[in-house]
Amino acid sequence: MHLYLSHNPRTLYLVTGSHDERKGRPQRALVFRTAEVNPAQVIVDFLPKDEVNLTNAVRLTSRVIKGCLGLISVENDTFLAVVSSATEVGNTRPSDSQPESVAKIHEVLFYCLTSHSWDDFSASQDTLLNPENADALMTREQQHYSQSTTPPVFEHPCMPLTKILSSGSFYYALDPAWDLSSRLPVRLARDRSNAHDIGIFDERFVWNEYIVRSLLNFRERLDPLEREQLDKCQFIILAIQGYVGVLTMALPAPPVNGAPVIATLSLISRLGWRRAGTRFNTRGVDDDGNTANFVETETILTADQHCVSYTQVRGSVPLFWEQQGLQTFGQRIQITRPHASQPAFERHFAHLMEEYGVTHAINLLGSKENEAILTSAYAKHLQIARSIWGDELSITHYDFHNAVRIGGHDSVRNNMERYGFTMCDSSTDNLITEQKGVFRTNCLDCLDRTNFVQDIFSREALEQYLSLVHREWLQPGALWMHHRELWAENGDALSRIYAGTGALNTSVTRTGKRTLAGVLSDATKSVSRAYINNFQDKGKQIAIDMFLGNMNNQRQVNIFDAIHDSVGKALQQRLSEYSTTQSCSIFAGTWNVNGRLPSSESLVPWLFPRDICRPDIFVLGFQEIVQLTAQQIVQPDPEKKRIWEQKVMETLERRPQRTCDYVLLRSEQLVGTAIFVIVRSDLTAVIRNVEGAARKDYYDTSFCFLTAHLAAGHSNIEERNADFHTIVKGLHFQKGKTLSSHENIIWLADTNYRINLDNESVRARSEADDFDSLVAVDQLRQAIDNGDAFSGYEEGPMLFRPTYKYDLGTDNYDTSEKMRIPAWTDRILFKGRFDLAVYSRAELKGSDHRPVFALFRSEVRIIDVVKRAALSRLLLENTLSATPGEKLDEKLASLVLPDDCSELPPPSTDDDTWWNRPEHPKGIFPISIAHLQESNAANPFDSPEESPFSSSPSSSDEELYSHAMGLQSPITPVRKPPPPPPRSRYTDV
C-alpha cells in the first residue's frame, strides 16, 4: 500500500497497491482528515479505491507501507503512525492450515494531519516540496539565523517515538491476520469463525492499543462486509514488543522411508505494557497488580504429528519498591510501602491464576543485603496470600549466585511434571492436552538470571514431550543447538528493551560454558548499563509513556462520530448518577524539629487534640529533621527519620480510645525535610497510584501533600516567593502529572514568612492575643493577596500565637543575642474541596518551633464502572433509535434512573457487620417454607405476572433499564474471596 497527501483540506490517503491486489486484497483506501469544527478530532473514511481522487495528491514516500499503527496527539498536533519497513521472521506454526507468520518492524514514520510544518519529502523520489511548506520552513530558518550563527536543527516531535518503534523489538502478524498477542491454547479454544478477527486480542501485550483504539472503534461501527474487507486490506496493525524467533530444522525420523522430519522451533516473548518502562525508572508492582518487565514467553515446537506449546512468565518482585538516585553496581533498594503492598500483591497473583491456573514462583534473588530484604518481604506476602489460594500458589527460593536451598530443585521438577504442556494435533488443531499451571520467575531485573533458568525450564518441558513421542530427538543435536540460540537471542532482546544492552551470561546460554570472551563482554555490558540507565533512560521513559497514553496532559485522538460524541457528553453530565461520594477526614501537621530527636514528652497533644479520635489519613511534615550541615546536605542520615517514624507510630498505637489500626503508607526524606503519610489499615486497598509520599489517589479522587522549608531571613521575601515557584514548576510525577493535575493539595511547611513589625510590638500583641493586627502585616498573607506566591491557596484563621522562635523547653520567645521577632513560620495551606474543621498549634516544647495541625473533611468520589457502562449503553441505544427531527438532547436528558434502586448494605467494619446483628444472630437468616411453597410456580421458567418483562411485549429500553438497575448487582465468580488487608504490627486488640 502507499501513502499520499493532498491539501485544502489536508488529507492523508492510505491506498492499496498492485502488490496488495496480487495477494487478493480488495482495492480500497483509508482516508484521514481533521474535523473542521474540532481539530482535535479526525474524520476517517473507508472507500473504494476508484472513488478516491489522487490527481493533486503527492506520494509521501517511495517505500511500500506495511500498515497503520494508529493516531497520536503530540504537542497539539495529530500524527498518523505507519510502518514503512519490516521483514518476515518466519512461520511460527507451519503445520496449521493457515500460516502464522510474523514480521519484525524496522521503521515507523509519523505524518502530521494538522500541520504542514513537519512534512518531509526527502524520502520521496517523485514529488516536489510543497510551496506552502517551503515558505514556512524558510521563514522559521531566517528567524533562527537572525539570533544565532549555528545551523538550525528541527527535530520532529515524534522522533523519540520513532526511535523506540524502529528499534527492532516490535513484531506483528502477517496476512492472513492472526492473534500474535495470545498464546496457542487460548487461540485454539476460540471459535474458528473468530480465528482471524483482529478485534480479538490480549490487550496486555498489544503495545499500540492506545493509539489504535479509535481505529478499532471505527472498525466496529462498519457493517460486517466492510469490516471484513478492512481486515483483508490489513490497514490496521497490532504490534507486540519483545522477541520472536523461528528456526526450522531436519530431525531424524523412524526408519520407514529414510526421509527426515522437518520441525519448526519458535520462541515468542510478549512484553506487557501496563507497567512499562526502563530499568531504574520502573520497578515492582502498581496498585492494579501489574509488574515491571512482565513477559509471557511461549516455546512452540511443530513437527509431523503434534504442535507443542509451553508458556512461562517473568516479572519484577510484586511489591512497592524502587531504586532512587545514582545507581552504580551496588543496588540500593527501598521498599516504599512495606505495610500496604498486600492488596496489590494479591491482585497480581489473582490475575496470574485467572489467566494461567496454578502458579509457582521461582525467586532467584541472592543473599546480598538488598536482595535479601526483597526476598524476605516476598516470602512474607506470599505466605499471607496462601491463606486464599493454598497449594495453588507456591514459591521456591533459589539463590542463583550461591547454592540451591534444600529441596529447591525437587519442588520445581515435581511441579513441571504436574503442570505439563499444551499439545494439539498438527493436522486438525484438536487439543490433546493443556498446560495446567505456570512458573513465574524473577531475579532483580528479570533479565540475565531469569532468562538462564527459563531456558532450562523450556528444555525440560520439551524433553517431557519427546520422551513420550520422539525419544530419538532427546540426544544432543540440531534441536538443542537451535533451542540454545533462540533463548540467547531472547535474553539479548529483552535486556536491550529494559536495560539498554544485551543480556549477561549469554555465552553460557549459547555454548553451555563460560569463556574469557564472555566474561569480558559481560563486564563491558555492565558498565554500559550503568551509564545508560542513569543518564539516558529518563528521556526514553517519557517517550514510552507518551506512546502508551500515560502523560497527564495527553489527549487521545478521537475519530469523529456524532452519535458517540453525544453519548459521551451526556454521560459526563450525569456523573452523579453512576458515582457516589464518601466523606473522609485528614489530619495535617507540620513541625520544624530543629534537628532534634524525639523527647520524652508525648505527641498526643499534637496528633490527637480536642478528642479527635480517628482521621482516615495522617500527613505529617517535618523540617530540619537533621541539622543542616554540609555533610547532611550531601548525604542525609536516614536514622533520625526512622526514629521519628517509630515515635509517631507508637503514639498512634498507644493512643486513648483506640478504635482502628494505622499503617505507614509512605515516608520520604529530602535533606532536612521529611513527610509521613499514615492511613487506616482498612483503606490501603483503595489508596492507589502512590508516588513518593506526595501524590496518591483515594478511590477516584487525587491528592497531593507537600512539605517544604523555604528561605530563611526576615527580609528574604523574594527568595521565599522564588522557592515556592521553583517547587511548583519543578515538581513532576509519573505520566506527565504536575502539581496542578491534582484535585486536592495541602502544603505543610516551614514557610519562613515573617511579620513586618518591630520585635517589641509583635511580642506585646502576641501576649495580648491581638492576632488580627499581626495578620495584617504577615508576609505570607501579603504575598497571597499580591499574587506573588501561593495564589489560589487558602488558610485557616490565625487564632493562635506565632510558632517561632522559642527558647528550648520553655514558653518564652527567643531571649538569645539575636532576639528574633516572633512569626507564624509554620503554616498549612490548601486548595481543593476541603472543609477546614480545626487549625491550631500544639504546646510541645521539644524544639524552638511549636507544631501546627489542621483537621480537614473532604469527599472522595467512587465511580461505579458497571453502572456507568449500563448507562452508556442505554444512552447509545436511545441515540440510535432517535427519529429525524427529534430533539436528541432533550430525549437523553429525559432518561431518568429509578429512585427505588435497591442499595447494598454499608460495608462491614471490625465493629459492625450487616449480617451479624440481633435480628440475625451469627448471620442466620430463617427462610419460611410456607413462603417458598406459595411462590413455587408450576414452571420455574414462567415469569411472574407483575414482571415488567412479561407485562408488555413492547417494553421500552428505559423500562427494561430501570428494572435492571433495581436488581442486585451480579457477583463475579472468583476462585476464593480475597481476605481483608493484612494486619500490621500496630494491631488493635
C-alpha positions, -999 to +999 in steps of 0.1 A: +000+000+000+011+036-005+006+069+014-005+101-003-011+137+008-034+163-006-042+199+006-073+220+011-083+203+032-052+185+043-059+148+038-038+116+041-047+086+019-036+050+027-042+032-006-038-004-016-012-010-044-007-035-071+013-057-048-017-059-024-041-066-052-019-096-064-024-110-030-062-109-034-067-079-012-096-055-020-089-023-039-097+002-011-084+034+006-084+046+042-088+084+042-078+106+072-085+143+077-092+166+107-127+178+115-133+214+106-153+221+138-129+204+162-093+199+150-088+175+179-110+150+161-102+131+129-126+121+102-119+086+087-135+071+056-131+036+042-137+040+004-133+020-028-101+030-044-118+042-076-137+068-055-105+085-043-092+113-065-054+113-062-048+137-091-035+165-069-020+143-042+017+137-036+031+104-026+049+109+007+074+081+004+085+057-023+085+029+002+057+004+004+037+010+036+030-022+056+001-008+076-010+017+102-003+016+139-027+043+148-032+080+156-015+100+183-015+136+195+019+152+202+023+189+211-012+197+199-007+181+165-022+149+153+000+123+136-006+091+117+019+063+125+027+039+096+051+010+093+074+018+064+099-011+068+095-046+081+109-081+074+094-115+078+107-135+107+091-168+097+061-190+101+058-199+137+034-229+131+038-242+096+016-272+102-015-251+105-038-248+075-033-211+076+002-198+081+010-180+113+038-157+100+054-129+119+072-097+107+097-076+126+092-038+124+123-018+114+110+017+107+079+036+117+072+071+103+048+097+117+029+120+093+010+151+106-026+155+098-030+190+113+001+210+101+025+211+072+054+222+094+066+186+097+063+175+061+095+158+049+096+148+012+132+137+013+121+100+012+100+106-019+116+104-053+088+116-074+074+147-056+084+183-051+084+203-019+050+219-013+055+257-017+034+265+013+056+243+035+088+256+019+078+292+028+071+282+064+104+265+068+123+294+051+107+319+074+115+298+105+151+294+094+156+331+088+142+339+122+166+314+138+197+326+119+190+362+129+196+351+165+224+325+161+251+316+136+246+279+144+227+260+117+192+252+129+181+216+138+144+210+139+137+176+155+104+160+146+082+160+177+077+122+172+114+114+169+116+098+204+087+076+194+103+067+161+135+056+178+116+033+201+093+018+175+122+014+150+144-004+175+137-038+161+118-050+192+083-048+177+065-075+158+031-080+141+012-109+124+013-111+087-016-118+063-038-136+069-042-118+102-039-140+133-036-131+170+001-128+178-007-114+213-023-147+226-007-180+232-016-211+213-040-228+238-061-195+240-063-193+202-073-229+199-101-225+224-118-198+203-145-204+178-130-210+143-150-181+129-131-157+152-097-171+144-087-142+121-108-114+138-082-086+146-107-072+171-100-102+194-066-100+211-049-100+245-047-063+253-020-069+279+005-073+251-007-051+222+015-020+226-002+003+202-036-003+219-038+033+230-031+049+196-051+023+176-081+022+198-100+049+178-094+029+146-106-003+162-138+015+173-142+028+138-139-007+125-165-020+149-190+006+135-186-007+100-211-032+086-198-068+086-189-069+049-169-037+050-153-048+083-142-080+065-127-060+036-109-037+060-093-067+077-083-082+044-065-050+034-045-052+066-046-014+070-045-018+108-015-034+125-015-047+161+021-048+174+037-066+203+071-058+218+095-085+229+111-112+207+100-136+181+125-163+168+118-191+143+142-218+132+134-248+110+155-280+111+156-316+099+154-341+126+158-379+124+127-400+117+119-436+124+134-459+096+104-460+073+114-442+041+146-426+054+132-390+050+139-367+079+111-349+098+110-311+092+104-294+125+100-258+134+110-243+168+096-209+177+101-187+207+077-158+213+082-133+242+054-108+247+063-079+270+034-064+289+028-026+286+007-019+316+037-011+338+062-004+310+095+015+314+132+013+318+152-004+344+157+021+372+125+041+364+101+012+366+103-014+394+079-036+414+041-035+412+014-009+407-019-007+425-036-027+398-012-057+403+008-050+371+045-056+375+075-041+357+092-061+329+063-086+328+069-110+300+050-141+288+073-164+269+060-193+248+081-221+233+064-238+203+076-270+186+058-280+155+066-314+139+049-341+118+023-352+144+019-326+170+023-290+179+036-284+214+034-251+234+049-243+267+044-210+285+062-193+314+062-158+327+086-134+344+081-101+362+095-078+389+090-087+425+053-077+430+059-053+459+062-015+460+099-010+457+122+013+438+158+025+434+163+062+437+194+084+430+225+074+411+228+037+408+261+020+401+270-016+408+257-017+444+219-018+441+203+005+467+167-008+471+139+008+490+106-009+498+084+021+497+051+007+511+061-022+533+028-022+552+005-015+523+017-039+495-006-069+502-037-057+482-016-051+450+004-083+456-028-103+458-042-086+427-011-096+408-014-133+417-051-133+412-045-121+376-019-148+371-041-176+384-071-165+365-051-165+333-027-194+337-041-215+366-018-229+394+012-206+399+047-215+412+070-186+418+108-190+413+127-163+432+163-161+421+174-132+443+206-138+462+217-134+498+232-099+494+217-074+518+194-055+494+183-087+476+177-105+509+154-077+520+132-082+489+133-120+494+121-117+530+093-093+521+083-115+491+081-146+512+061-129+539+035-115+515+032-148+496+026-167+529-003-144+536-016-149+501-015-187+505-043-183+530-065-176+500-052-200+474-035-227+495-014-251+474-024-234+442+002-208+449+038-218+460+073-205+458+109-218+456+138-195+467+168-204+445+200-184+452+214-183+417+248-169+427+254-193+456+237-226+464+204-242+459+183-242+490+172-275+504+145-291+482+147-263+456+153-285+425+130-313+436+100-290+441+105-274+408+108-307+389+077-321+406+056-291+395+070-293+360+055-328+357+023-316+373+018-286+350+027-303+318+024-286+284-002-279+257-003-303+227-026-304+197-028-325+166-008-308+138-033-316+111-066-309+128-057-285+156-077-307+180-064-301+216-049-332+232-036-319+265-033-284+280-008-269+303-023-267+338+000-242+356+028-217+351+062-208+366+067-172+374+104-165+375+122-134+388+156-120+398+163-083+404+159-071+368+142-103+354+168-104+327+200-125+329+194-150+357+158-153+348+165-160+311+191-186+320+166-205+343+137-202+319+158-217+291+162-248+314+125-249+321+117-247+284+141-276+276+127-297+305+091-292+291+102-303+256+120-333+269+088-344+287+070-344+253+099-360+234+102-388+260+066-398+251+067-393+213+102-389+198+128-403+222+154-402+194+154-364+195+164-363+231+201-368+221+223-337+216+218-323+181+203-296+160+172-292+181+190-283+213+216-262+194+187-241+179+169-240+213+200-225+230+204-200+202+168-188+204+170-184+242+203-165+239+187-141+213+156-138+235+177-128+265+196-102+245+164-087+230+145-084+263+176-070+280+181-043+253+145-032+258+147-029+296+184-022+304+198-009+271+224-036+265+224-073+256+220-099+284+248-111+306+257-148+307+245-153+270+278-171+262+268-198+287+233-200+272+247-203+236+275-227+243+268-242+277+302-230+291+317-197+303+345-183+282+370-155+288+354-136+259+321-140+276+334-126+309+349-095+291+317-090+272+296-091+304+319-066+321+315-042+291+277-046+292+276-039+329+294-006+325+273+004+296+241-004+315+252+017+345+257+047+321+225+042+300+202+035+330+214+066+350+218+092+322+197+082+291+167+063+303+147+092+316+141+105+281+132+070+269+108+066+298+090+098+287+087+086+251+073+052+263+047+070+285+038+092+255+033+062+232+011+044+258-010+075+266+003+078+301+011+115+300-013+135+321-018+163+296-022+139+267-055+136+248-065+105+229-073+111+193-109+105+186-125+097+153-154+119+147-187+102+155-217+124+162-235+096+180-208+086+204-198+122+210-234+129+221-234+099+244-201+109+259-212+144+266-245+132+282-226+106+303-202+133+317-232+155+326-247+126+346-216+118+366-236+118+399-259+090+386-231+064+383-209+076+412-211+082+449-192+103+473-177+092+506-166+116+534-130+114+546-110+131+573-074+142+570-051+153+598-023+175+585+006+185+608+039+204+604+068+208+628+103+221+625+121+199+650+154+218+649+175+186+642+165+171+675+154+136+683+120+130+700+120+139+737+101+121+764+070+143+760+040+127+744+029+135+709-007+130+718-015+168+722-004+173+686-017+142+669-050+138+689-061+172+701-097+181+712-109+144+713-101+139+676-101+101+676-097+085+641-088+105+610-086+085+578-052+099+569-024+115+589+000+136+568+030+149+589+056+172+575+089+177+593+116+203+587+152+202+600+148+166+608+186+166+606+209+195+613+216+214+580+253+208+578+273+203+546+277+166+553+239+161+559+231+180+527+255+157+507+244+125+524+214+129+547+213+105+577+180+084+575+183+072+611+166+102+626+137+099+602+133+062+613+133+072+650+106+098+644+086+073+624+088+049+654+078+076+678+048+086+657+036+050+652+040+042+689+018+072+697-009+060+673-007+025+688-010+037+724-035+065+718-065+068+741-099+054+728-082+034+701-108+021+676-088+013+644-053+004+632-029+026+612-001+017+588+027+038+575+018+041+538+049+060+527+076+082+541+103+102+523+132+124+533+148+151+512+178+165+530+163+181+561+126+178+552+105+146+557+069+137+551+050+107+566+017+095+552-002+072+576-036+057+567-062+035+584-052-001+576-086-008+560-080+019+534-048+005+519-067-013+492-084+019+479-055+043+480-037+038+447-012+053+424+011+064+452+042+083+442+067+091+469+049+104+499+034+133+479+007+121+455-020+094+457-055+086+446-081+078+473-107+059+453-112+082+422-100+115+438-064+127+436-045+142+465-010+158+467+007+166+500+039+187+501+063+197+528+090+224+523+115+246+541+116+280+524+144+305+525+152+319+560+158+356+569+133+383+579+138+403+547+142+375+522+106+376+509+116+374+472+137+343+478+108+326+496+085+335+467+110+322+443+114+289+463+076+284+460+076+289+422+106+266+418+089+238+436+057+242+417+074+243+383+099+216+391+076+191+407+067+164+382+052+130+387+049+099+365+028+100+334+033+138+330+014+148+361+022+181+378+011+198+410-019+214+392-030+179+380-044+171+414-079+179+427-068+185+463-034+199+475-021+205+510+012+223+519+026+217+554+057+237+556+081+260+575+074+288+550+097+312+570+075+342+562+077+367+590+057+396+605+066+431+593+065+448+627+091+456+653+100+430+678+085+447+709+052+453+692+049+417+679+057+403+714+033+426+731+004+419+707+011+381+709+009+382+747-024+401+743-037+376+717-042+405+693-039+383+662-058+405+637-033+433+638-004+408+633-021+390+604-025+424+586+013+426+584+020+389+579+044+385+549+026+353+537-008+368+537+006+398+518+022+375+492-010+357+487-030+389+483-005+403+459-004+371+438+034+367+445+031+332+459+005+306+469-020+322+447-053+304+449-045+287+482-065+291+514-055+291+551-075+288+582-079+318+606-048+326+627-062+321+662-030+310+679+002+327+688+032+328+665+050+295+665+086+307+662+110+313+679+110+299+715+137+292+739+140+254+740+118+238+766+101+270+777+071+292+767+095+322+763+101+337+729+138+340+719+159+356+746+193+349+728+215+376+715+197+377+682+162+382+698+144+370+667+110+385+660+082+360+667+064+348+635+040+323+621+066+305+601+049+271+603+018+270+581-007+247+565-023+259+532-047+240+510-065+241+476-094+219+466-126+206+481-118+208+518-138+218+548-114+230+575-126+220+609-096+229+631-065+250+626-043+254+657-009+246+673+002+221+700+021+231+730+051+208+726+084+222+737+110+198+722+120+224+695+123+261+691+091+258+669+056+248+680+039+222+659+009+232+639-021+210+629-052+212+608-081+187+605-099+186+572-131+170+560-134+162+523-152+140+499-138+113+476-157+101+445-163+064+439-172+056+403-194+025+397-179+013+364-207-013+359-234+013+363-215+037+341-213+011+313-250+003+317-260+040+315-237+044+285-254+016+267-288+030+274-278+064+261-263+049+230-294+028+223-317+058+226-295+079+204-295+052+177-333+050+179-338+087+176-362+097+147-355+125+123-365+159+138-364+145+174-346+167+199-318+144+210-305+164+239-340+166+254-345+128+248-313+119+266-319+143+294-353+128+300-339+093+307-341+090+345-326+064+367-351+049+391-353+063+426-361+029+441-328+012+432-321-013+460-290-004+478-264-027+492-258-027+529-230-004+541-195-020+541-187-041+572-161-029+597-144-045+627-172-031+649-202-037+627-212-064+603-245-062+585-251-100+586-245-104+623-270-082+642-295-090+670-322-098+644-299-122+627-275-137+653-244-153+639-256-145+604-286-169+604-314-158+581-345-180+587-364-190+555-402-196+556-411-229+540-447-217+535-434-187+516-414-209+493-444-231+487-466-201+479-442-188+454-434-221+438-447-219+402-456-250+381-430-240+356-398-224+371-392-205+338-426-187+339-423-150+347-445-137+375-475-118+363-462-085+376-428-088+359-422-058+337-405-082+312-438-100+307-464-072+311-459-059+276-440-073+247-431-038+237-414-026+269-392+003+262-354+003+267-359+028+295-383+005+313-360-025+309-331-005+321-350+009+351-360-026+362-324-039+357-310-011+378-333-021+407-318-056+408-288-066+429-255-063+410-243-097+398-214-111+416-184-120+395-173-156+403-138-159+418-118-187+429-119-177+466-129-144+482-099-122+489-091-116+525-091-081+542-059-062+541-032-077+564-030-066+599+002-046+606+024-049+636+005-019+650-026-041+655-056-032+676-065-056+704 
